Amino acid sequence: MNLGLKDAAYLIELLSSDTKEFASPRALRDYERTRKLDAQKHIAMMQGLKELFEGANPLKKLIRGVGLSLVDNLGPIKHLFAKEAIGK
């Protein structure tokens, strides 16, 4: 859902810009390129998390535990993850 909201926000920004003509091939390519990169990043991150949290492998459990503990106890990292999660 956050990707969809970011898509809409960027499209609004593009439409309100005086420098680009709406629906010009260049403006649409810029939109597609910008949003595709963000979507690919989020998809890769979610796939990595899915694989990390799948199964009962003891090494994965250790990595999960240490990673979650670090994120929970380190405010700046926790804030970074929260910002990314809400799409900022």
C-alpha positions as CSV (number, residue, x, y, z in Angstrom):
1,M,0.0,0.0,0.0
2,N,2.8,2.4,0.8
3,L,4.2,2.0,-2.6
4,G,0.9,2.9,-4.1
5,L,0.7,6.0,-1.9
6,K,4.2,7.0,-2.9
7,D,3.3,6.5,-6.6
8,A,0.3,8.8,-6.2
9,A,2.3,11.4,-4.3
10,Y,5.0,11.5,-7.0
11,L,2.4,11.6,-9.8
12,I,0.8,14.6,-8.0
13,E,4.2,16.3,-7.8
14,L,4.8,15.6,-11.5
15,L,1.4,17.0,-12.5
16,S,1.8,20.1,-10.4
17,S,5.3,20.8,-11.9
18,D,5.5,23.6,-14.4
19,T,8.6,22.2,-16.0
20,K,7.1,19.1,-17.5
21,E,4.1,18.6,-19.8
22,F,1.7,16.1,-18.5
23,A,1.7,12.8,-20.3
24,S,4.7,13.6,-22.5
25,P,6.7,10.5,-23.2
26,R,9.6,12.0,-21.3
27,A,7.6,12.8,-18.2
28,L,6.0,9.4,-18.2
29,R,9.4,7.7,-18.6
30,D,10.8,9.8,-15.7
31,Y,7.8,8.8,-13.5
32,E,8.2,5.1,-14.5
33,R,11.9,5.0,-13.9
34,T,11.7,6.8,-10.5
35,R,8.9,4.7,-9.2
36,K,10.3,1.4,-10.5
37,L,13.6,1.8,-8.7
38,D,11.7,2.4,-5.4
39,A,9.4,-0.6,-6.0
40,Q,12.3,-2.9,-6.8
41,K,14.1,-1.8,-3.6
42,H,11.0,-2.5,-1.4
43,I,10.3,-5.8,-3.2
44,A,13.9,-7.0,-2.5
45,M,13.7,-5.9,1.1
46,M,10.4,-7.7,1.7
47,Q,11.7,-10.9,-0.1
48,G,14.7,-10.8,2.2
49,L,12.6,-10.4,5.3
50,K,10.3,-13.2,4.1
51,E,13.2,-15.6,3.7
52,L,14.8,-14.6,7.0
53,F,11.6,-15.3,8.9
54,E,10.8,-18.6,7.1
55,G,11.7,-21.8,8.8
56,A,13.3,-22.8,12.0
57,N,17.0,-22.8,11.0
58,P,19.0,-22.0,14.2
59,L,21.3,-19.6,12.3
60,K,18.3,-17.7,11.0
61,K,16.8,-17.6,14.5
62,L,20.0,-16.1,15.8
63,I,20.3,-13.5,13.1
64,R,16.6,-12.6,13.6
65,G,17.0,-12.2,17.3
66,V,20.2,-10.2,17.2
67,G,18.9,-8.0,14.3
68,L,15.5,-7.3,16.0
69,S,17.2,-6.5,19.3
70,L,19.6,-4.1,17.6
71,V,16.8,-2.3,15.8
72,D,14.7,-2.1,18.9
73,N,17.6,-0.8,21.1
74,L,19.2,1.6,18.6
75,G,16.9,4.6,18.3
76,P,18.4,6.1,15.0
77,I,18.2,2.7,13.2
78,K,14.6,2.2,14.6
79,H,13.7,5.6,13.4
80,L,15.2,5.0,9.9
81,F,13.2,1.7,9.6
82,A,10.0,3.5,10.7
83,K,10.5,6.3,8.2
84,E,11.0,3.9,5.4
85,A,8.0,1.9,6.4
86,I,5.7,4.9,6.2
87,G,7.2,6.0,2.9
88,K,9.2,9.1,3.8
